[in-house]
Amino acid sequence: MNDRGHEAPPGTLHAAPAAGFEQPFEMLHACHERVQRMLALLLRLGEHLQRHGADAQAADAARSVMRYFDVAGPAHHADEELHVLPWLRAHGRQALAQRLHADHEAMAAQWRAVRAALEPVAAGRWTGDAATLAGWHAFAQSYAEHIAVEETQAYPPVAAALDASTLDAMGREMAARRRHAT
């Protein structure tokens, strides 16, 4: 089960984001699209587990979700913490910056619980229950609300305010963070 709900060889589970680091805000949007696909995969995985248990397809999906939220998710949040939130704080939008920072911390805690339930699935065992699946839905909902706020309230003013050299430096730093995360 790949992120579109179809079987795929392990090397083709994920498509690369369409944007490059030379356009950092487009890359942040592309990361949000990838987050949404991974969350959809997580929710489909929950449905699959209820019908089929922790078969090979479920284990592959669990590993894909874990890989994404263990590596790319934290790098994305670091991008925002280092490049978006400081601008918001410096330009009178402290409440918004604080909310987004608190969201990052809350989602990291939610992720730890989701990951703990995915580990046995990745090993071919389903030990979850309805409460586990409700936690997965809550995690997905938290991200959906967070993404909506970032894309409508945070990204537009920051992207509009940064000059080309600052955007270039931001993109280089984002790329470097990913090289170090893998």
N, C-alpha and C positions, 0 to 999 in steps of 0.2 A: 504494500500500500504506500504509494508515494504521496507527495503533498497535494496531488490532485485526486487521490483516492484510487489510483490504478497501480498495478504491479509495475515495477521498474527495476533494472539492475542497480546495485548500490551506487555506482558512479553517476547515475542520472536522477537521483532523488531530488536534487534542487537545481533550479536555474540560477545563474548569476544575476545580480541586480542589473537593470538596464542602464542605470546611471553610473558614472565614474566619479572618482574622488575629486576631479577637477571641478565638479559641480556638487559641493558638499550638501546643500539643502535638498537637491534632487536625490542624492544618495540617502539622506535621512528618510525621505519619503519612500524610496525603494526599500529601505530596511523595514519600514512600517508595513509595506505590502508583504514582505517576507514573513514578518511576525504574524500577520493575519493568516497567511497560508499555513504557518506552523501551528497556530492555534486551531484552525479548522481541522488540520490533521489530528491534533490531540483530541478534539471532540469526536471526530469520526472513529478514532481509535477506541474511545470509550464505548461507542455503539458496537464496534466490532468485537470488543472483549465480551460484551454481554451476550452476543450471538454465537461467537466462535471460540472464545477463550484466548489464551495467550499462545497462538500459533506462530509460525515463522513470520507471517506477514505482520502480525501485531508486534513481534519483537523488533523487526526492522523499523517499523514506524516509531516505536518507543525510542530506539537508538537515534533516529533522525531528530526527533523533538529534543532529546537530551543534548545532542551535539549542538543544535542551534542555540538553545537557551543557556548552555554552559559557556559558549564561546562568543557567538555573535551578539546575543542579547546584552551581556555586560559591556561589550565594546561599544554598542550603540548608546547605552545609557551613559557611558563615560564621555562619548562625543557630546552629548547634551549637557552633561554636568560641567564640561570644560569649555564649551563654545556657545551654548545657548543661555544657560542659567546665569552666568556672570553678566552678560549684557542686560538681561531682564532686571537683575538686581541693581545694576548701575543706572538704569533708566526708569526708576520708580515703579517697577513691577515686581516688588519683593514678594507679595502674596502669591502671585502666579509662580514665581521661581520656587518658593517654599512648597507650594502644592505639588509641583512636578517632582521636586526632590523627594518629598514624602512618598509620592507614588512610586518612585524608583525603589525606595527602601521597602515599601510594603509589597511590591511585586517580587522583589528579590526573596523576601520571606515566603511569599506564596509559592514561588518557584521551588524553594527547598522542599516544601511539602509535596508538590506535584512530582518532583524528581524522585523523592523517596518512594512514591507509588509506582513510578515508571521503571525503576531499577529491576524489580522482580519480573515485570513484563518483558524487559529486554533479555532477561535470562530464561524466558519461556514459562513464567508463572504469573497468574493473576491472583492477587491477594486483596484486591480492592472491593469496595461495596458502593452503595448509593451515595454515602457521604464522601467517598473518594471522588466519584464522578461530579458531585456537586462542587467540590473544591476545584476541579478542573474547569467547570463552567464559571465559577467565581473568578478564577485567574484570567480566563478569556475575557470576561466582562470588564475586569479592572483594566486590562490592556486596551480594550476597545474605547473605553471612556478616556483613558490617558492619551491615546493617539489622537482622538478627536480634539482634545484641548490643545495639544501641541500643534496640530496642523492648522487650527483656526485662530489660536490666540498667541502662541509663542513663536513659531517659525516665521510667519509673515513679517512682523516688525523687525526681527533680528536680521533676516535675509535682506530686507530692504535697506537696512542701515549699514551693513558691512561693505567696505570697498573691495575692489578686486584683489588687492594684495593680501588683505585679511582673509578673504575667502580661499585664496590659493594656499596660504599657510594652514588654514583650517583643514583643507582637503589633504594636504601632505601629512599633517598630524593624525588625521583619521586613518589614512592608509598605513602609517607606521604602527599605529595601535593594533591594527589587525595582523600585521606581520609578526608582532611580538606575542599576540594572543594564540597563535597556532603552533 
